Amino acid sequence: MEKQGRRRFLITCIGGLAAAGTAAIAYPLLTYLSPKKAVSTRRAVEIPETDISEGKAKFFEYEGKTAVIIKAKGTVHAFSAVCTHLGCIVQWEKEKGQFLCPCHAGRFSADGEVISGPPPRPLEKLPVAMRDGKIIVG
Ligand code: FES
């Protein structure tokens, strides 16, 4: 009788250890293999409306890259300031109302379109909204 009790105890212990070992291997494996949930990493940037006036550009950091907002003809635009040619940072020429890329003289209009030079595409537009006296980019 005592022998059967000991055997049952050992079988229960071995079963428990096997279950724990299986869980220890399966959980990290399933976690690794399951698809990641889509989480937006975008963070909005708020800029006071008073910081920008007609014809003026303001550069700022957006998602780790240089971005720019500009008010032209009463409309606020937001762009990535990264040139679409080889990635230099464009500059704003207020007197000409254009962006100039200093690397290869690419020119963009105030609405980001290519005017001249080697850039193959317009500047990347960023979502922009106005709320409570703030310009919200992102
Ligand atoms: S990197 Fe801007 S024109 Fe070449």
Backbone and ligand atoms as CSV (ligand in chain L), in Angstrom:
chain,resi,resn,atom,element,x,y,z
A,1,MET,N,N,0.828,-1.197,0.000
A,1,MET,CA,C,0.000,0.000,0.000
A,1,MET,C,C,0.863,1.249,0.000
A,2,GLU,N,N,1.877,1.238,0.829
A,2,GLU,CA,C,2.776,2.392,0.881
A,2,GLU,C,C,3.542,2.555,-0.426
A,3,LYS,N,N,3.855,1.419,-1.103
A,3,LYS,CA,C,4.558,1.442,-2.366
A,3,LYS,C,C,3.716,2.118,-3.452
A,4,GLN,N,N,2.398,1.829,-3.436
A,4,GLN,CA,C,1.518,2.454,-4.427
A,4,GLN,C,C,1.392,3.956,-4.191
A,5,GLY,N,N,1.363,4.362,-2.954
A,5,GLY,CA,C,1.281,5.780,-2.629
A,5,GLY,C,C,2.522,6.534,-3.090
A,6,ARG,N,N,3.688,5.912,-2.896
A,6,ARG,CA,C,4.944,6.522,-3.336
A,6,ARG,C,C,4.989,6.619,-4.860
A,7,ARG,N,N,4.530,5.536,-5.528
A,7,ARG,CA,C,4.512,5.538,-6.998
A,7,ARG,C,C,3.584,6.648,-7.525
A,8,ARG,N,N,2.429,6.755,-6.923
A,8,ARG,CA,C,1.474,7.776,-7.369
A,8,ARG,C,C,2.067,9.182,-7.152
A,9,PHE,N,N,2.734,9.345,-6.035
A,9,PHE,CA,C,3.364,10.648,-5.746
A,9,PHE,C,C,4.441,10.966,-6.800
A,10,LEU,N,N,5.287,9.981,-7.131
A,10,LEU,CA,C,6.326,10.212,-8.134
A,10,LEU,C,C,5.733,10.508,-9.505
A,11,ILE,N,N,4.688,9.777,-9.881
A,11,ILE,CA,C,4.036,10.017,-11.180
A,11,ILE,C,C,3.439,11.419,-11.215
A,12,THR,N,N,2.842,11.862,-10.129
A,12,THR,CA,C,2.271,13.216,-10.058
A,12,THR,C,C,3.370,14.270,-10.177
A,13,CYS,N,N,4.497,14.048,-9.492
A,13,CYS,CA,C,5.629,14.997,-9.563
A,13,CYS,C,C,6.191,15.061,-10.976
A,14,ILE,N,N,6.390,13.925,-11.606
A,14,ILE,CA,C,6.943,13.896,-12.966
A,14,ILE,C,C,5.969,14.569,-13.938
A,15,GLY,N,N,4.686,14.293,-13.779
A,15,GLY,CA,C,3.675,14.938,-14.629
A,15,GLY,C,C,3.683,16.451,-14.453
A,16,GLY,N,N,3.799,16.889,-13.220
A,16,GLY,CA,C,3.842,18.329,-12.945
A,16,GLY,C,C,5.068,18.972,-13.543
A,17,LEU,N,N,6.215,18.318,-13.416
A,17,LEU,CA,C,7.448,18.859,-14.001
A,17,LEU,C,C,7.354,18.906,-15.525
A,18,ALA,N,N,6.757,17.885,-16.131
A,18,ALA,CA,C,6.608,17.867,-17.589
A,18,ALA,C,C,5.701,19.010,-18.044
A,19,ALA,N,N,4.619,19.242,-17.315
A,19,ALA,CA,C,3.698,20.331,-17.671
A,19,ALA,C,C,4.397,21.684,-17.527
A,20,ALA,N,N,5.159,21.871,-16.453
A,20,ALA,CA,C,5.876,23.141,-16.245
A,20,ALA,C,C,6.918,23.345,-17.330
A,21,GLY,N,N,7.639,22.280,-17.697
A,21,GLY,CA,C,8.650,22.390,-18.756
A,21,GLY,C,C,8.029,22.728,-20.093
A,22,THR,N,N,6.888,22.112,-20.392
A,22,THR,CA,C,6.202,22.403,-21.656
A,22,THR,C,C,5.759,23.866,-21.692
A,23,ALA,N,N,5.198,24.348,-20.594
A,23,ALA,CA,C,4.754,25.744,-20.537
A,23,ALA,C,C,5.945,26.694,-20.661
A,24,ALA,N,N,7.074,26.352,-20.034
A,24,ALA,CA,C,8.263,27.215,-20.083
A,24,ALA,C,C,8.805,27.334,-21.505
A,25,ILE,N,N,8.623,26.316,-22.308
A,25,ILE,CA,C,9.091,26.369,-23.707
A,25,ILE,C,C,8.014,26.967,-24.606
A,26,ALA,N,N,6.768,26.591,-24.399
A,26,ALA,CA,C,5.694,27.002,-25.307
A,26,ALA,C,C,5.373,28.495,-25.202
A,27,TYR,N,N,5.361,29.040,-23.997
A,27,TYR,CA,C,4.950,30.444,-23.846
A,27,TYR,C,C,5.869,31.403,-24.614
A,28,PRO,N,N,7.205,31.346,-24.412
A,28,PRO,CA,C,8.055,32.257,-25.185
A,28,PRO,C,C,7.981,31.997,-26.685
A,29,LEU,N,N,7.829,30.736,-27.067
A,29,LEU,CA,C,7.743,30.415,-28.490
A,29,LEU,C,C,6.475,31.007,-29.105
A,30,LEU,N,N,5.345,30.849,-28.432
A,30,LEU,CA,C,4.091,31.408,-28.950
A,30,LEU,C,C,4.119,32.927,-28.948
A,31,THR,N,N,4.723,33.518,-27.929
A,31,THR,CA,C,4.846,34.975,-27.880
A,31,THR,C,C,5.690,35.481,-29.046
A,32,TYR,N,N,6.768,34.756,-29.329
A,32,TYR,CA,C,7.651,35.162,-30.430
A,32,TYR,C,C,6.957,35.017,-31.779
A,33,LEU,N,N,6.187,33.955,-31.952
A,33,LEU,CA,C,5.575,33.671,-33.250
A,33,LEU,C,C,4.282,34.438,-33.499
A,34,SER,N,N,3.612,34.926,-32.460
A,34,SER,CA,C,2.340,35.623,-32.673
A,34,SER,C,C,2.601,36.983,-33.304
A,35,PRO,N,N,1.705,37.398,-34.216
A,35,PRO,CA,C,1.899,38.690,-34.883
A,35,PRO,C,C,1.796,39.845,-33.891
A,36,LYS,N,N,2.604,40.865,-34.147
A,36,LYS,CA,C,2.596,42.051,-33.286
A,36,LYS,C,C,1.325,42.848,-33.548
A,37,LYS,N,N,0.797,43.436,-32.491
A,37,LYS,CA,C,-0.354,44.303,-32.635
A,37,LYS,C,C,0.099,45.595,-33.287
A,38,ALA,N,N,-0.742,46.110,-34.173
A,38,ALA,CA,C,-0.415,47.372,-34.833
A,38,ALA,C,C,-0.549,48.502,-33.829
A,39,VAL,N,N,0.545,49.117,-33.488
A,39,VAL,CA,C,0.546,50.232,-32.554
A,39,VAL,C,C,1.137,51.436,-33.267
A,40,SER,N,N,0.397,52.501,-33.288
A,40,SER,CA,C,0.896,53.704,-33.931
A,40,SER,C,C,1.990,54.327,-33.071
A,41,THR,N,N,3.114,54.641,-33.706
A,41,THR,CA,C,4.199,55.270,-32.972
A,41,THR,C,C,4.239,56.772,-33.252
A,42,ARG,N,N,3.292,57.217,-34.030
A,42,ARG,CA,C,3.294,58.634,-34.372
A,42,ARG,C,C,2.892,59.461,-33.161
A,43,ARG,N,N,3.623,60.509,-32.999
A,43,ARG,CA,C,3.306,61.444,-31.931
A,43,ARG,C,C,3.072,62.796,-32.556
A,44,ALA,N,N,1.993,63.403,-32.165
A,44,ALA,CA,C,1.683,64.713,-32.706
A,44,ALA,C,C,2.597,65.758,-32.081
A,45,VAL,N,N,2.950,66.738,-32.885
A,45,VAL,CA,C,3.747,67.861,-32.413
A,45,VAL,C,C,2.840,69.082,-32.422
A,46,GLU,N,N,2.823,69.814,-31.316
A,46,GLU,CA,C,1.984,71.004,-31.217
A,46,GLU,C,C,2.866,72.247,-31.270
A,47,ILE,N,N,2.472,73.152,-32.132
A,47,ILE,CA,C,3.218,74.400,-32.288
A,47,ILE,C,C,2.216,75.547,-32.165
A,48,PRO,N,N,2.475,76.514,-31.289
A,48,PRO,CA,C,1.535,77.631,-31.164
A,48,PRO,C,C,1.386,78.368,-32.496
A,49,GLU,N,N,0.132,78.703,-32.838
A,49,GLU,CA,C,-0.122,79.413,-34.096
A,49,GLU,C,C,0.648,80.727,-34.168
A,50,THR,N,N,0.909,81.313,-33.007
A,50,THR,CA,C,1.610,82.593,-32.983
A,50,THR,C,C,3.084,82.457,-33.398
A,51,ASP,N,N,3.594,81.223,-33.442
A,51,ASP,CA,C,4.990,81.007,-33.847
A,51,ASP,C,C,5.188,81.117,-35.354
A,52,ILE,N,N,4.108,81.148,-36.092
A,52,ILE,CA,C,4.237,81.122,-37.552
A,52,ILE,C,C,3.405,82.247,-38.146
A,53,SER,N,N,4.000,82.998,-39.054
A,53,SER,CA,C,3.275,84.066,-39.738
A,53,SER,C,C,3.434,83.861,-41.237
A,54,GLU,N,N,2.707,84.637,-42.007
A,54,GLU,CA,C,2.715,84.499,-43.461
A,54,GLU,C,C,4.141,84.562,-44.019
A,55,GLY,N,N,4.480,83.557,-44.790
A,55,GLY,CA,C,5.793,83.513,-45.438
A,55,GLY,C,C,6.910,83.015,-44.554
A,56,LYS,N,N,6.586,82.673,-43.319
A,56,LYS,CA,C,7.618,82.230,-42.381
A,56,LYS,C,C,7.584,80.702,-42.260
A,57,ALA,N,N,8.759,80.105,-42.131
A,57,ALA,CA,C,8.866,78.659,-41.943
A,57,ALA,C,C,9.436,78.382,-40.568
A,58,LYS,N,N,9.018,77.282,-39.993
A,58,LYS,CA,C,9.560,76.873,-38.694
A,58,LYS,C,C,9.954,75.403,-38.795
A,59,PHE,N,N,11.215,75.139,-38.480
A,59,PHE,CA,C,11.731,73.774,-38.521
A,59,PHE,C,C,11.624,73.152,-37.136
A,60,PHE,N,N,11.360,71.855,-37.107
A,60,PHE,CA,C,11.222,71.139,-35.840
A,60,PHE,C,C,11.510,69.661,-36.081
A,61,GLU,N,N,11.602,68.918,-34.996
A,61,GLU,CA,C,11.836,67.473,-35.092
A,61,GLU,C,C,10.505,66.739,-35.095
A,62,TYR,N,N,10.345,65.802,-36.021
A,62,TYR,CA,C,9.140,65.001,-36.103
A,62,TYR,C,C,9.554,63.563,-36.394
A,63,GLU,N,N,9.255,62.690,-35.479
A,63,GLU,CA,C,9.605,61.270,-35.600
A,63,GLU,C,C,11.086,61.081,-35.920
A,64,GLY,N,N,11.912,61.853,-35.268
A,64,GLY,CA,C,13.354,61.708,-35.408
A,64,GLY,C,C,13.946,62.330,-36.648
A,65,LYS,N,N,13.142,63.040,-37.411
A,65,LYS,CA,C,13.647,63.689,-38.627
A,65,LYS,C,C,13.267,65.161,-38.610
A,66,THR,N,N,13.974,65.939,-39.392
A,66,THR,CA,C,13.666,67.360,-39.467
A,66,THR,C,C,12.420,67.567,-40.320
A,67,ALA,N,N,11.524,68.379,-39.807
A,67,ALA,CA,C,10.290,68.711,-40.522
A,67,ALA,C,C,10.137,70.224,-40.502
A,68,VAL,N,N,9.199,70.711,-41.305
A,68,VAL,CA,C,9.012,72.154,-41.391
A,68,VAL,C,C,7.530,72.457,-41.581
A,69,ILE,N,N,7.086,73.537,-40.939
A,69,ILE,CA,C,5.758,74.068,-41.253
A,69,ILE,C,C,5.961,75.436,-41.860
A,70,ILE,N,N,5.057,75.779,-42.738
A,70,ILE,CA,C,5.133,77.065,-43.415
A,70,ILE,C,C,3.722,77.571,-43.618
A,71,LYS,N,N,3.566,78.882,-43.530
A,71,LYS,CA,C,2.274,79.491,-43.833
A,71,LYS,C,C,2.451,80.272,-45.121
A,72,ALA,N,N,1.745,79.822,-46.144
A,72,ALA,CA,C,1.827,80.490,-47.446
A,72,ALA,C,C,0.419,80.698,-47.986
A,73,LYS,N,N,0.138,81.907,-48.422
A,73,LYS,CA,C,-1.189,82.272,-48.928
A,73,LYS,C,C,-2.284,81.884,-47.938
A,74,GLY,N,N,-1.994,82.073,-46.663
A,74,GLY,CA,C,-2.973,81.838,-45.605
A,74,GLY,C,C,-3.143,80.386,-45.192
A,75,THR,N,N,-2.446,79.484,-45.867
A,75,THR,CA,C,-2.585,78.066,-45.544
A,75,THR,C,C,-1.308,77.547,-44.887
A,76,VAL,N,N,-1.491,76.752,-43.848
A,76,VAL,CA,C,-0.338,76.150,-43.166
A,76,VAL,C,C,-0.072,74.774,-43.781
A,77,HIS,N,N,1.163,74.558,-44.193
A,77,HIS,CA,C,1.588,73.270,-44.741
A,77,HIS,C,C,2.644,72.696,-43.811
A,78,ALA,N,N,2.693,71.378,-43.742
A,78,ALA,CA,C,3.753,70.713,-42.983
A,78,ALA,C,C,4.402,69.673,-43.892
A,79,PHE,N,N,5.734,69.657,-43.894
A,79,PHE,CA,C,6.486,68.733,-44.744
A,79,PHE,C,C,7.624,68.120,-43.949
A,80,SER,N,N,8.068,66.980,-44.445
A,80,SER,CA,C,9.373,66.503,-44.039
A,80,SER,C,C,10.365,67.442,-44.723
A,81,ALA,N,N,11.401,67.861,-44.007
A,81,ALA,CA,C,12.400,68.758,-44.603
A,81,ALA,C,C,13.511,67.973,-45.281
A,82,VAL,N,N,13.303,66.674,-45.419
A,82,VAL,CA,C,14.319,65.819,-46.040
A,82,VAL,C,C,14.101,65.827,-47.546
A,83,CYS,N,N,15.120,66.273,-48.272
A,83,CYS,CA,C,15.049,66.345,-49.735
A,83,CYS,C,C,14.815,64.946,-50.302
A,84,THR,N,N,13.962,64.876,-51.309
A,84,THR,CA,C,13.626,63.577,-51.912
A,84,THR,C,C,14.682,63.103,-52.898
A,85,HIS,N,N,15.749,63.888,-53.084
A,85,HIS,CA,C,16.822,63.419,-53.955
A,85,HIS,C,C,17.737,62.497,-53.166
A,86,LEU,N,N,18.605,63.057,-52.346
A,86,LEU,CA,C,19.536,62.229,-51.577
A,86,LEU,C,C,19.478,62.491,-50.078
A,87,GLY,N,N,18.450,63.179,-49.637
A,87,GLY,CA,C,18.209,63.255,-48.207
A,87,GLY,C,C,18.817,64.420,-47.455
A,88,CYS,N,N,19.285,65.446,-48.143
A,88,CYS,CA,C,19.763,66.633,-47.420
A,88,CYS,C,C,18.568,67.390,-46.840
A,89,ILE,N,N,18.826,68.266,-45.903
A,89,ILE,CA,C,17.762,69.054,-45.290
A,89,ILE,C,C,17.595,70.354,-46.078
A,90,VAL,N,N,16.379,70.583,-46.506
A,90,VAL,CA,C,16.118,71.789,-47.295
A,90,VAL,C,C,16.122,73.028,-46.405
A,91,GLN,N,N,16.322,74.173,-47.032
A,91,GLN,CA,C,16.284,75.459,-46.332
A,91,GLN,C,C,15.143,76.277,-46.930
A,92,TRP,N,N,14.597,77.170,-46.134
A,92,TRP,CA,C,13.520,78.031,-46.608
A,92,TRP,C,C,14.099,79.365,-47.025
A,93,GLU,N,N,13.807,79.784,-48.244
A,93,GLU,CA,C,14.222,81.096,-48.733
A,93,GLU,C,C,12.981,81.985,-48.768
A,94,LYS,N,N,12.822,82.740,-47.702
A,94,LYS,CA,C,11.610,83.538,-47.528
A,94,LYS,C,C,11.407,84.533,-48.674
A,95,GLU,N,N,12.500,85.186,-49.094
A,95,GLU,CA,C,12.367,86.209,-50.137
A,95,GLU,C,C,11.922,85.617,-51.480
A,96,LYS,N,N,12.277,84.359,-51.746
A,96,LYS,CA,C,11.840,83.699,-52.987
A,96,LYS,C,C,10.577,82.861,-52.782
A,97,GLY,N,N,10.253,82.604,-51.543
A,97,GLY,CA,C,9.087,81.772,-51.262
A,97,GLY,C,C,9.282,80.335,-51.721
A,98,GLN,N,N,10.516,79.842,-51.591
A,98,GLN,CA,C,10.841,78.491,-52.050
A,98,GLN,C,C,11.755,77.797,-51.051
A,99,PHE,N,N,11.726,76.475,-51.130
A,99,PHE,CA,C,12.709,75.679,-50.396
A,99,PHE,C,C,13.876,75.410,-51.325
A,100,LEU,N,N,15.086,75.518,-50.790
A,100,LEU,CA,C,16.293,75.212,-51.551
A,100,LEU,C,C,17.013,74.074,-50.865
A,101,CYS,N,N,17.399,73.088,-51.650
A,101,CYS,CA,C,18.244,72.038,-51.105
A,101,CYS,C,C,19.689,72.442,-51.379
A,102,PRO,N,N,20.488,72.602,-50.335
A,102,PRO,CA,C,21.856,73.105,-50.518
A,102,PRO,C,C,22.798,72.087,-51.172
A,103,CYS,N,N,22.409,70.843,-51.236
A,103,CYS,CA,C,23.328,69.817,-51.753
A,103,CYS,C,C,23.463,69.860,-53.273
A,104,HIS,N,N,22.338,69.898,-53.981
A,104,HIS,CA,C,22.395,69.870,-55.447
A,104,HIS,C,C,21.444,70.892,-56.052
A,105,ALA,N,N,21.133,71.921,-55.285
A,105,ALA,CA,C,20.315,73.042,-55.747
A,105,ALA,C,C,18.913,72.638,-56.193
A,106,GLY,N,N,18.367,71.618,-55.585
A,106,GLY,CA,C,16.974,71.293,-55.862
A,106,GLY,C,C,16.081,72.366,-55.258
A,107,ARG,N,N,15.023,72.712,-55.970
A,107,ARG,CA,C,14.105,73.748,-55.481
A,107,ARG,C,C,12.689,73.191,-55.397
A,108,PHE,N,N,12.015,73.587,-54.314
A,108,PHE,CA,C,10.625,73.170,-54.090
A,108,PHE,C,C,9.798,74.425,-53.838
A,109,SER,N,N,8.547,74.385,-54.276
A,109,SER,CA,C,7.642,75.505,-54.013
A,109,SER,C,C,7.189,75.466,-52.551
A,110,ALA,N,N,6.443,76.486,-52.163
A,110,ALA,CA,C,5.940,76.559,-50.784
A,110,ALA,C,C,4.953,75.439,-50.478
A,111,ASP,N,N,4.373,74.832,-51.518
A,111,ASP,CA,C,3.494,73.680,-51.264
A,111,ASP,C,C,4.202,72.351,-51.509
A,112,GLY,N,N,5.543,72.407,-51.560
A,112,GLY,CA,C,6.353,71.190,-51.578
A,112,GLY,C,C,6.629,70.586,-52.939
A,113,GLU,N,N,6.058,71.180,-54.001
A,113,GLU,CA,C,6.258,70.611,-55.345
A,113,GLU,C,C,7.658,70.942,-55.865
A,114,VAL,N,N,8.196,70.049,-56.687
A,114,VAL,CA,C,9.523,70.265,-57.270
A,114,VAL,C,C,9.431,71.369,-58.320
A,115,ILE,N,N,10.317,72.358,-58.192
A,115,ILE,CA,C,10.390,73.432,-59.191
A,115,ILE,C,C,11.526,73.135,-60.166
A,116,SER,N,N,12.674,72.755,-59.625
A,116,SER,CA,C,13.825,72.483,-60.497
A,116,SER,C,C,14.840,71.630,-59.746
A,117,GLY,N,N,15.787,71.118,-60.504
A,117,GLY,CA,C,16.856,70.329,-59.901
A,117,GLY,C,C,16.541,68.847,-59.913
A,118,PRO,N,N,17.385,68.077,-59.266
A,118,PRO,CA,C,17.261,66.619,-59.356
A,118,PRO,C,C,16.215,65.931,-58.481
A,119,PRO,N,N,15.577,66.577,-57.514
A,119,PRO,CA,C,14.616,65.821,-56.687
A,119,PRO,C,C,13.532,65.156,-57.549
A,120,PRO,N,N,13.319,63.859,-57.345
A,120,PRO,CA,C,12.345,63.132,-58.171
A,120,PRO,C,C,10.893,63.292,-57.720
A,121,ARG,N,N,10.696,63.709,-56.477
A,121,ARG,CA,C,9.331,63.787,-55.936
A,121,ARG,C,C,9.187,65.051,-55.090
A,122,PRO,N,N,7.934,65.457,-54.860
A,122,PRO,CA,C,7.699,66.581,-53.938
A,122,PRO,C,C,8.152,66.225,-52.520
A,123,LEU,N,N,8.266,67.227,-51.687
A,123,LEU,CA,C,8.546,66.973,-50.268
A,123,LEU,C,C,7.383,66.175,-49.691
A,124,GLU,N,N,7.692,65.289,-48.746
A,124,GLU,CA,C,6.648,64.469,-48.120
A,124,GLU,C,C,5.754,65.349,-47.251
A,125,LYS,N,N,4.454,65.324,-47.545
A,125,LYS,CA,C,3.512,66.114,-46.752
A,125,LYS,C,C,3.221,65.398,-45.443
A,126,LEU,N,N,3.046,66.184,-44.406
A,126,LEU,CA,C,2.689,65.643,-43.091
A,126,LEU,C,C,1.286,66.131,-42.738
A,127,PRO,N,N,0.527,65.300,-42.027
A,127,PRO,CA,C,-0.822,65.735,-41.641
A,127,PRO,C,C,-0.764,66.931,-40.702
A,128,VAL,N,N,-1.586,67.915,-40.971
A,128,VAL,CA,C,-1.580,69.127,-40.157
A,128,VAL,C,C,-3.020,69.536,-39.857
A,129,ALA,N,N,-3.249,70.003,-38.647
A,129,ALA,CA,C,-4.576,70.465,-38.233
A,129,ALA,C,C,-4.393,71.653,-37.294
A,130,MET,N,N,-5.434,72.460,-37.216
A,130,MET,CA,C,-5.431,73.618,-36.317
A,130,MET,C,C,-6.448,73.345,-35.213
A,131,ARG,N,N,-6.035,73.546,-33.952
A,131,ARG,CA,C,-6.945,73.309,-32.841
A,131,ARG,C,C,-6.549,74.159,-31.641
A,132,ASP,N,N,-7.482,74.913,-31.140
A,132,ASP,CA,C,-7.276,75.695,-29.910
A,132,ASP,C,C,-6.015,76.554,-29.972
A,133,GLY,N,N,-5.831,77.233,-31.106
A,133,GLY,CA,C,-4.686,78.125,-31.232
A,133,GLY,C,C,-3.369,77.415,-31.434
A,134,LYS,N,N,-3.440,76.140,-31.749
A,134,LYS,CA,C,-2.205,75.369,-31.978
A,134,LYS,C,C,-2.244,74.718,-33.346
A,135,ILE,N,N,-1.063,74.585,-33.929
A,135,ILE,CA,C,-0.899,73.811,-35.158
A,135,ILE,C,C,-0.460,72.434,-34.702
A,136,ILE,N,N,-1.206,71.430,-35.117
A,136,ILE,CA,C,-0.897,70.063,-34.697
A,136,ILE,C,C,-0.423,69.279,-35.912
A,137,VAL,N,N,0.791,68.810,-35.844
A,137,VAL,CA,C,1.374,68.024,-36.946
A,137,VAL,C,C,1.429,66.580,-36.477
A,138,GLY,N,N,0.833,65.709,-37.282
A,138,GLY,CA,C,0.890,64.270,-36.966
A,138,GLY,C,C,-0.463,63.712,-36.655
L,1,FES,S1,S,19.933,66.016,-52.016
L,1,FES,FE1,FE,18.590,67.618,-52.440
L,1,FES,S2,S,18.950,68.090,-54.493
L,1,FES,FE2,FE,20.275,66.449,-54.087
